[in-house]
Each structure stands twice: as C-alpha cells, then as structure tokens.
Amino acid sequence: MSHHDSPADEGLPQQLLALQVENLKLRKINQALIERVEAGHVALNTGPAAPYAAFQHAAVLAEQVRERTAELSRAYDELRRSVRYSETLAESERWIRTITDHVPAMIAYLSAAGIYLFTNRGYDEFYGVPAGSLLNQTLDAAHGPQGAARLAPYVQQALSGDSAIFEIDEQNAAGEWRHLLKTYVPHRDELQQISGFFVLTRDITERKRTSEALRQANLHLEQRVAERTAALTALNQQLRDATAAAEQANQSKSQFLAAVSHDVLQPLNAARLFNGALLEQPLDQNQQQLAQSAGRALDDVGDLLRTLVDLSKLDAGQLQPDCSSVALGPLLAALASEFNAMASSKGLRFRAVPTTVTVRTDPAWLARILRNLLTNALRYTPPAGAVLLGCRRRAAGLEIQVLDSGVGIAAEHLSLIFQEFQRLPQSRATDAGLGLGLAIVERLSRLLAHPLRVQSAPGRGSVFALQLPITTPLPQTPPAFLSVAESTGGTIWVIDNDHTICQAMTTLLASWGYQVYSGADATAFTGQEKPDLLIVDYHLADGLTGTVLAQQFTAQPGWSQLPVLMITANSQQQLAVELKQQGYQVLYKPVRPLQLKTLLRHLLERKVI
C-alpha cells in the first residue's frame, strides 16, 4: 500500500500501445503476403507445380499470421484485465485510506524489515511529517534513533508472532508529551510467515489524566470516608453510652419510683382503708360527703403513683403483655360492679351491656385500660349525665366502647389527649387528674396491638373504642356457690408487718361483718382455728415474702384450698404472673374498699372442692 501507483501499473499503457503497434504491423504483413501470393499466382502459372507451391506457401504464412494474431489478442485481453484489476486496487486503496484517515487513531503498516509501507493521516499529523513521506522509511524517520530503540523490544515481539500492547510517552509535532497506548499486531502471509506488522496507536492522555484525577478523588474520598467513619463510630459510641446511661436512668427512675411508691403507698393504703371504714359508720350528710371527698383524693394519689411507676416501666421497656383467651363477660361485669357505685355517688347513670364473647388479650392490661377510660368518663361527665360500657361486633373483631355524655373534646385537641400531663381547657375547671390516664391507655393498647379510636364533640360527649381479636370461647364450667346464709360473714386473717395497716384492715373488715385476726407473722395466729381466707402483704419484715408465709399455712393438712389474697405495691408483671400461677388473688395498694369488698365476697362465696 502507498500513496502512488506502482511502476508495473505505470507500464501497462506503454505495453498496450506496443501491442497495438505490433498488431498493426502484423496486419500489414498479412495484407502484403496476400497481395504477394496473388501476384505470384499470375507469374508462376506457367509450370504445372507452380500454382500448388504458391498456395502452400500462402497457407503457411496465413496460419502464422492467425497464430500471431491470436497470441496478440490474448495478450491484449490479459492486458485489459490487468488494467481493470489495477483500477480496482486503486479504488480499494482510496476507500481504505478514506476510512483510516477518519479513524480516531494512528495506523501504520511496516514490513518485516521495519520499513513503512502505509501510514494514515493521523499518524503523519501526530509526528508532523508530510503525507506519504514515511513510506519506504524506517522507524527512525518518525521516532528518531532513541525512540526507535525504545520501541525495538515491542517490534521484535510482533515479528516473533505475538501481539504487543504497551503504554508509552512520546512527543507530538507540537512538542507536547502525550501518553500513548500502542498495539503491534503481526501479519502472516499465505505461508503463515511473518511479512510485517500493523501499528495501532491511541492517544489516551486525557483518559489517563481523568483516571489519575479519579484515583486522587477516590483517595481523598476514602480518606474522608475513613474520617467520617471514625467520627460516626465515635458518635455511635457516644450514642451507645448515652443510650446506656438513659436506660440506666430509666432503670434507676423505675426503681426509685417503685421504692418511693411503696413507701408512700403504705400510709396511703392505711389512710384509704381507714377512710373506707369511716364511710361504713353512721354519718350525717356533711360528714359523708367529706369522707367521700377524702376517699376520692386518696384514690387519685394512689392512681397517680401507680401511673408514674407504670409510665417509667413502659419507657424502660419492662412491661410485656401476657395474652390469653379471656371471657369478656365476667371482666366487664366486675368493672360494672365497681363503677356503678362510683357513678351513683356522682349522680350519674351508669349502664353496662353484658356479653358472652371471648377475646385474646392480657386481662390485667385490658382491665387497666377500661378502668382508666371509665374513670375519665365519670370525671368529665357532669351530674345527671350518663356513661355506657358495651361492645359492638366489627369485621375485624370486637370493639369495646366507653360512651359518655360529658363535656366532649374539640377536634383540634384529639391528638393531645394521649400525651402525658395534657389537660384540656374545659377540664381544668373540673375535678380532673394530671392527664396521665389516657397516656397509659394509649401505650398499653399499642403494646397489645388493640387499635384505639376516639370520637368526640364539645358538649355532646365522647366515645372511646378499643378493638380486640375474637377467639374460641373457653369451656364453660357452671359456677357453684354456697347459699346466701353460708356466704355471709367469715373469719379472715390479716398478715402485715405494718401495725397501722393491720389496724385499718381490721376496722374495715369488721365493719363489713367479718371476724378478723391480724399479726406480723405466723406466730400471731398460734392456737387459732383455720380461717376462711388469708390476706397477706407481699413484702414482710426481714426480706420475708407473703408467698412463703402463705405456703406455710396452705401446706397444713386440710388447708390446701384456703383462699389467699395477696396485697402488694409491686406492680411488676412478672410478679403478677408468678402469683397467678400459684393460685393467689392480687390487689394493689392503695386498696380500694369497694374493690376489696367485691373480691372478698367472690372468694368467700366460691365453693371449695
């Protein structure tokens, strides 16, 4: 391949012209021979053999002329085919050059002797040489002796039959150093001999700079990531330390509140019991109202302490539900019995709709939720109003509703009522608490996965609804009760290391018609006949627990079915579960007299099997 036609291509027209001249000459000779034969025929027609000899001579000459003419025609045809082939090669070379000149790469071809046989325009322009001037030149013409020496190992590798791919820095025509990616590809002929090699060169300077910039950026990025990671690690450690400190603070707060509530609830429990005993005495109307007000105040203090402890435990994640299948009817009936008397004392109408549905829930938590909702309903419903406790079946389960005709809640305040210490403007003038009851309700319902909704309007009352999953009813066992005559009265032992509690409990229970004996430990009851019921404080003196003492009593022959009521200020769930598993009933301090009275009647009326 070259920029110009080869010498053989340039001689084809001359050869064609020479053949045409030779052909013309042969035609002239042929014509002359024909004329000569005809003339000889006339001149030699005198002898008998002359005509034949002349004809024979003319035929030989004609045959020689035809042969020479045929050879000349074949040569002429071959010459024309050569001309057409040469033109085709020239056209192909022009197309190849057009393509290679527009390829964004430097292309060259060198013979096995290292002689340039082809260069494209990009190759010539990079090294700043005229087009075609490198043809028939060595590598020195483009690279100089030193550059050619640097390339010699790669040239040798290509001539050995292996492709060579390498990067190298070279100066262009403008004297700029450029980073080049070179590829030497060996070329084999029909006999698989190395006849030369192709050169493909690409300028990758910008790509190299970009790659280096990216590498530097990655290094900086990695350094920044490392710095941020270290900072984040330190921050996470601080967060873990802060979380641990917060958890420890929650634990300490819970323990502190539990200890304080226990110490405070002891005298508060005694005060509540004394107040209950006072309400059992014949009092005039004014004294009765004062005693009831004192009882409500004591109940509020007890509720506040218990709520604070429960909130701290919820914040610390110490409370988990203990769900089971619960017959809803008895639970609602117990709540109705408890709140009916409270509603009557406030001049309110209270009604509970019975149900036979069984739901899956934590019965203690559900009772706490409903008790808080009912307390709020009674608190914010003015006299002559009404409160309703009932159930409605829904597609997703059962909905327990607490409805009241109270002051109601504005729509803009509905999102605030479940926050701690939030009291609405219309409730501040009433006998309202500190705004913790609904906060407990919201958290317990969320842990139970019981959706809670509220619907209210100012002056028209409120509806609080809790949705529970319905489950398979429990096996029904018909209750058997003693006769009314047998259920009245009974002997109760009260065991508490606090003398004031014993005195208050004895006074209250005696006012209800029970025969009561009290003491700090088992020695106080030596020689006494078996009681009908034990009331035992869980925390006794010297680290002794009420369960140990109760087990000592129930271990005696014939005492295994003795009902035991455990009184405690400890509202931990685990303790409640343990006491329930041991068959004990539990009441939390401060004890509500009405709740105690209802439970005692249930325990003493239960048939002993």
KOLDOKOL-624607 format. One record per residue (C-alpha): x, y, z. Coordinates in steps of 0.2 Angstrom, whole numbers, padded with zeros to 4 digits, always signed. Each point is the difference from the previous one (the first is absolute). Example, Ala and Ser with C-alpha at 12.3 -4.5 7.8 and 13.67 -1.06 7.14 Angstrom:
+0062-0022+0039;+0006+0017-0003;
This chain:
+0000+0000+0000;+0006+0018-0005;-0005+0017-0005;+0005-0003-0018;-0002-0013-0014;+0013-0014-0001;+0013+0000-0015;-0009-0015-0007;-0017+0009+0000;+0009+0015-0009;+0007-0012-0015;-0017-0007-0004;-0005+0014-0012;+0017-0001-0009;-0001-0019-0002;-0018+0002-0007;+0006+0013-0012;+0014-0012-0006;-0011-0014-0002;-0012+0010-0011;+0015+0006-0011;+0005-0018-0001;-0017-0006-0005;-0001+0014-0013;+0017-0006-0007;-0006-0018-0001;-0015+0005-0009;+0010+0010-0013;+0011-0015-0002;-0015-0011-0002;-0007+0011-0014;+0017+0001-0009;+0001-0019+0001;-0017-0002-0008;+0004+0013-0014;+0016-0009-0003;-0008-0017-0001;-0013+0006-0013;+0014+0008-0010;+0010-0016+0001;-0014-0010-0006;-0001+0010-0016;+0019+0000-0003;+0003-0018+0004;-0015-0007-0009;+0011-0006-0014;+0006-0017+0008;-0011-0014+0006;+0006+0000+0019;+0001+0019+0001;-0018+0003+0005;+0000-0013+0014;+0017+0006+0007;-0006+0018+0001;-0016-0005+0009;+0009-0011+0012;+0012+0015+0004;-0015+0012+0002;-0009-0012+0012;+0015-0002+0011;+0002+0019+0001;-0018+0002+0004;+0000-0013+0014;+0015+0009+0007;-0009+0016-0001;-0016-0007+0009;+0011-0007+0014;+0009+0016+0003;-0016+0009-0001;-0008-0011+0013;+0015+0001+0012;-0002+0019-0003;-0018+0000+0005;+0003-0011+0015;+0013+0012+0006;-0011+0015-0003;-0014-0008+0010;+0011-0004+0014;+0007+0017-0001;-0018+0007+0002;-0004-0011+0014;+0016+0006+0009;-0005+0018-0003;-0017-0003+0008;+0008-0009+0014;+0012+0014+0003;-0014+0012+0000;-0010-0010+0012;+0015-0001+0012;+0002+0019-0002;-0018+0002+0005;+0001-0012+0015;+0016+0010+0006;-0009+0016-0001;-0015-0007+0010;+0012-0007+0013;+0009+0016+0001;-0016+0010+0002;-0005-0011+0014;+0016-0001+0009;+0003+0019-0002;-0016+0003+0010;+0003-0013+0014;+0004+0008+0016;+0016-0009+0001;+0018-0001-0007;+0002-0015-0012;+0015-0006-0009;+0007-0016-0009;+0018-0004+0000;+0009-0015-0009;+0010-0013+0009;+0015+0010-0004;-0008+0015+0010;-0004+0010-0015;-0016+0011-0001;-0011-0006-0013;-0016+0010+0006;-0004+0014+0011;-0017+0009+0003;-0003+0018+0001;+0000+0000+0019;+0016-0009+0001;+0009+0013-0011;-0008+0015+0009;+0005-0006+0017;+0018-0001-0005;-0001+0015-0011;+0006-0007-0016;-0008+0003-0018;-0012-0013-0006;+0008-0016-0007;+0018+0007+0005;+0003-0015+0012;-0003-0013-0014;+0015-0011-0003;+0008+0008+0016;+0005-0009+0016;-0006+0004+0018;+0014+0013+0002;-0009+0011-0012;-0015+0003+0012;+0008-0004+0017;+0018+0004-0002;+0014-0013+0005;-0004+0001+0019;-0019-0002-0003;+0003-0014-0012;+0011-0009+0013;-0013+0002+0013;-0013-0008-0011;+0012-0014-0006;-0005-0013+0013;-0018+0002-0005;+0004-0001-0018;+0010-0016+0003;-0015-0007+0010;-0012+0003-0015;+0012-0008-0013;+0001-0015+0012;-0018-0003-0003;-0007+0008+0016;-0011+0016+0002;+0008+0013+0010;-0011+0012+0010;+0009+0014+0010;-0001+0018+0006;+0013+0013-0003;+0003+0018+0000;+0005+0009-0016;+0001+0018-0007;-0012+0005-0013;+0004+0013-0014;-0004+0014+0012;+0013-0006+0012;-0013-0005+0013;+0002-0016+0010;-0014-0012-0003;-0004-0017+0008;-0003-0013-0014;-0007-0017+0000;+0008-0010-0014;-0004-0017-0007;+0011-0010-0012;-0009-0014-0009;+0010-0012-0011;-0005-0003-0018;+0002-0018-0007;+0000-0003-0019;-0008-0016-0009;+0015-0010+0006;-0003+0006+0018;+0016+0009+0000;+0002+0017+0008;+0000+0013-0014;-0002+0015+0011;-0011+0007+0014;-0014+0013+0003;+0002+0015+0011;-0015+0007+0010;+0003+0015+0011;-0013+0009+0011;+0003+0016+0009;-0006-0004+0018;+0007+0015+0008;-0017+0008+0006;-0006-0017+0005;+0016-0002+0010;-0002+0017+0008;-0018-0004+0004;+0004-0017+0008;+0014+0008+0010;-0013+0014+0006;-0012-0013+0004;+0013-0010+0009;+0005+0015+0010;-0019+0004+0003;-0002-0018+0006;+0015+0002+0012;-0007+0016+0007;-0018-0008+0000;+0007-0015+0009;+0009+0011+0012;-0016+0010+0003;-0010-0016+0002;+0013-0006+0013;-0001+0016+0009;-0019+0000-0001;+0000-0018+0005;+0011+0004+0015;-0011+0014+0005;-0016-0010-0002;+0008-0014+0010;+0004+0012+0014;-0017+0008-0002;-0008-0018+0001;+0010-0004+0015;-0006+0016+0008;-0018-0004-0005;+0003-0018+0008;+0007+0008+0015;-0015+0013+0001;-0012-0014-0004;+0007-0011+0014;+0000+0015+0012;-0018+0003-0005;-0005-0018+0003;+0009+0001+0016;-0009+0016+0004;-0016-0009-0004;+0004-0015+0010;+0005+0012+0015;-0015+0010-0003;-0011-0015+0000;+0008-0007+0015;-0001+0017+0009;-0018+0002-0004;-0003-0018+0005;+0008+0003+0017;-0008+0017+0003;-0017-0007-0005;+0002-0014+0011;+0005+0011+0015;-0014+0012-0004;-0013-0013-0004;+0002-0008+0017;-0008+0015+0010;-0011+0004-0015;-0007-0017+0000;-0003+0001+0019;-0008+0017-0003;-0011-0007-0013;-0006-0015+0010;-0003+0012+0015;-0010+0011-0011;-0010-0015-0007;-0004-0005+0018;-0005+0017+0004;-0013+0000-0014;-0007-0016+0007;-0004+0010+0016;-0017+0009+0003;+0004+0018-0006;-0010+0015-0003;-0001+0006-0018;+0014+0013+0002;+0012-0013+0008;-0004-0012-0014;+0004+0012-0013;+0017+0004+0008;+0004-0018+0002;-0004-0003-0018;+0010+0015-0006;+0015-0007+0011;-0002-0017-0008;+0000+0007-0018;+0016+0011+0004;+0009-0016+0007;-0005-0010-0015;+0007+0014-0011;+0016+0000+0009;+0001-0019-0001;-0004+0000-0019;+0013+0014-0003;+0014-0010+0009;-0005-0016-0009;-0001+0009-0017;+0017+0008+0002;+0008-0017+0004;-0009-0008-0015;+0006+0014-0011;+0018-0002+0005;-0001-0019-0003;-0008+0003-0017;+0014+0012-0004;+0013-0012+0005;-0008-0014-0009;-0003-0011+0015;-0018-0004-0003;-0006-0013-0012;-0017-0007-0003;-0006-0017+0006;-0014-0004-0012;-0012-0014+0001;-0018-0004-0004;-0011+0010+0011;-0018-0001+0003;-0006+0018-0001;-0016-0001+0009;+0007-0003+0018;+0013+0013-0002;-0013+0014-0006;-0012-0006+0014;+0014+0003+0013;+0004+0017-0007;-0019+0004-0001;-0002-0005+0019;+0015+0011+0004;-0005+0016-0009;-0019-0001+0003;+0002+0005+0018;+0013+0014-0006;-0013+0007-0013;-0014+0000+0013;+0010+0010+0012;+0003+0013-0014;-0018+0000-0005;+0003-0008-0017;-0009-0014-0008;+0011-0015-0004;-0004-0015-0011;+0010-0015-0006;-0006-0011-0014;+0004-0018+0003;+0009-0011-0012;+0005-0018-0003;+0015+0003-0012;+0017-0007+0003;+0015+0010-0005;+0019-0001+0000;+0008+0013+0011;+0009+0002+0016;-0014+0001+0012;+0010+0011+0013;+0004+0013-0013;-0017+0000-0008;-0008+0003+0017;+0013+0014+0003;-0004+0008-0017;-0019-0001+0003;+0001+0006+0018;+0010+0015-0006;-0013+0004-0013;-0015-0002+0012;+0009+0011+0013;+0002+0013-0014;-0018-0002-0005;-0006+0002+0018;+0012+0015+0003;-0005+0010-0015;-0019-0003+0000;-0010+0012+0010;-0014-0005+0012;-0016-0008-0008;+0011-0006-0014;+0002-0018-0006;+0014-0012-0003;-0001-0016-0010;+0011-0015-0001;-0004-0012-0015;+0007-0010-0015;-0003+0000-0018;+0005-0013-0013;+0011+0006-0014;+0007-0008-0016;+0017+0000+0008;-0006-0006+0017;-0009+0007+0016;+0000+0018+0005;-0002+0004+0018;-0007+0018+0002;-0001+0012+0014;-0013+0013-0004;-0004+0016+0011;-0010+0015-0002;+0013+0011+0008;+0009+0016-0005;+0007-0007-0016;+0017+0004-0009;+0003+0012-0015;+0007-0008-0016;+0016+0010+0002;+0003-0007+0017;-0002-0018-0004;+0018-0003-0004;+0005+0008+0017;-0010-0010+0012;+0011-0016-0001;+0016+0010+0005;+0006+0001+0018;-0006+0014+0011;-0011+0007-0014;-0016+0008+0007;-0013+0008-0011;-0006+0017+0004;-0018-0006+0004;+0007-0013+0012;+0010+0012+0011;-0015+0007+0009;-0006-0018+0004;+0006-0013+0012;+0013-0006-0012;+0016-0010+0002;+0018+0004-0007;-0004-0007-0017;+0009-0016+0001;-0014-0013-0001;-0002+0002-0019;+0019-0001-0002;+0000-0017+0008;-0015-0005-0010;+0008+0004-0016;+0017-0009+0004;-0009-0015+0006;-0011-0002-0015;+0015+0003-0011;+0009-0014+0008;-0015-0012+0000;-0003+0005-0019;-0018+0005+0004;-0004+0015-0011;-0007+0014+0010;-0011+0014-0007;-0009+0014+0007;-0015+0010-0006;-0006+0016+0009;-0008+0017-0002;-0001+0014+0013;-0015-0001+0010;-0006-0016-0007;+0011-0013+0009;+0013-0012-0006;+0002-0018-0006;+0016-0010+0003;+0001-0016-0009;+0013-0014+0001;+0000-0014-0013;+0005-0018+0006;+0002-0016-0010;-0014-0013+0003;+0006-0018+0005;-0008-0017+0004;-0011+0001+0015;+0007-0009+0016;-0008-0016+0006;-0015+0005+0011;+0000-0006+0018;-0016+0004+0009;+0005+0009+0016;-0006-0007+0017;-0003+0012+0014;-0004-0003+0018;-0017+0006+0007;-0002+0018+0004;-0001-0005+0019;+0017-0009-0001;+0008+0015-0010;-0003+0013+0013;+0014+0003+0012;+0016-0010+0002;+0017+0000+0009;+0014+0009-0008;+0018+0001+0005;+0010+0015-0005;+0019-0001+0000;+0010+0016-0002;+0015+0006+0009;-0007+0018+0000;-0010+0002+0016;-0010+0014-0008;-0005-0010-0015;-0006-0014+0011;-0010+0012+0011;-0008+0008-0015;-0004-0017-0009;-0007-0007+0016;-0012+0016+0002;-0006-0001-0017;-0003-0019-0001;-0009+0000+0017;-0011+0014-0007;-0005-0012-0013;-0004-0014+0012;+0015-0011-0001;+0010-0007+0015;+0017+0006-0002;+0017-0005+0008;+0016+0009-0005;+0019-0001+0003;+0017+0002-0007;+0004-0018-0002;-0006-0018+0003;+0003+0000+0018;-0014+0013+0003;-0012-0014-0005;+0006-0014+0011;-0015-0010+0007;-0013+0008-0012;-0012-0010-0010;+0002-0001-0019;-0006+0016-0008;-0011+0002-0015;+0012+0011-0009;+0018+0007+0001;+0004+0018-0004;+0019+0001-0001;+0011+0015-0004;+0013-0005-0013;+0015+0009+0008;+0002-0005+0019;+0014+0004+0012;+0018-0007-0002;-0002-0004-0019;-0014-0012+0003;-0013-0001-0014;-0018-0003+0003;+0000-0015-0012;+0012-0009+0012;-0011+0003+0014;-0016-0005-0010;+0009-0016-0005;+0003-0004+0018;-0018+0001+0004;-0007-0009-0015;+0012-0014+0002;-0009-0005+0016;-0012-0015-0002;-0017+0006-0006;+0006+0018-0004;+0005-0003-0018;-0016+0008-0007;+0001+0015+0012;-0003+0016-0010;+0015+0012+0000;-0001+0019-0004;+0017+0008-0003;+0002+0019+0003;+0015+0008-0008;+0006+0017-0006;+0011-0009-0013;-0009+0001-0017;+0014-0010-0010;-0008-0011-0012;+0011-0015+0004;-0005+0001+0018;-0019+0000-0005;+0003-0015-0012;+0009-0010+0014;-0014+0004+0013;-0013-0005-0013;+0009-0017-0003;+0000-0003+0018;-0019+0002+0001;+0000+0016+0010;-0011+0015-0003;+0009+0017-0001;-0005+0018+0006;+0011+0015-0002;+0003+0014+0012;-0009+0011+0004;-0014-0012+0002;-0017+0006-0006;-0013-0005+0014;-0013-0003-0013;+0011-0011-0011;+0006-0009+0016;-0018-0003+0006;-0005-0008-0017;+0015-0011-0001;-0002-0006+0018;-0018-0005-0004;+0005-0009-0016;+0014-0010+0010;-0011-0004+0015;-0014-0005-0011;+0010-0012-0011;-0003-0018+0003;+0014-0009+0007;+0003-0017-0010;
